[in-house]
């Protein structure tokens, strides 16, 4: 019985558009880019990693330089996600950067580099 009102609320939210819910709770109106900026600056690795993944899915070229810089982040998950996002965006990797990534100290980043950069046009 307690779940029924919640389900009704969720159905209403789905009809009205999922992105309208922040206003309901007093959050400011933010653009997608502003939300991604906030998440990319988060101290929480999973929020940053998710934001990077989202940038890649959206192919948001405005974040290209930021993602390139994140290839040198101290966290290997951040580096791996930045690499994957850049590949999805069609970024052209230099030979030096490709070699740098394939020799990353992290097995995760090396695996991503060796898998994702196969056949990439390097400049």
Secondary structure, DSSP 8 states (H G I E B T S, - for coil): -HHHHHHHHHHHHHHH-GGGHHHHTT-----HHHHHHHHHT-S-HHHHHHHHHHHHHHT-GGGHHHHHHHTT-S-HHHHHHHHHHHHHTT----HHHHHHHHT-SSHHHHHHHHHHTTT----
